[in-house]
Amino acid sequence: MLDICVTIVNTGEKDEIISCLNSLYADSAGCAFSYGVVIVDNGSNDSIIDLEKMFSNLKVIIQERNEGF
């Protein structure tokens, strides 16, 4: 079980998501808690599924269309 789960909704901002993930992973390095990150791709056209290969503890959920928040 994770201590913290961070959820991010993406609406076509892949570069900002990568910047956010880099900061999150850098700031949490060496912390005593376990965490995971979930990105919900909310009908965007950028392919963020490849981020699962770039970052550990990351799950991407793809929505076919924008479902809102």
Number of C-alpha atoms within 10 A of each C-alpha: 7 8 9 11 14 11 14 15 16 21 16 16 14 17 11 11 18 15 10 13 17 12 11 13 15 10 10 12 9 8 8 8 10 12 16 15 20 16 20 18 26 19 16 18 13 13 11 21 15 9 17 15 10 9 14 11 13 19 17 19 14 16 12 11 11 12 9 8 5
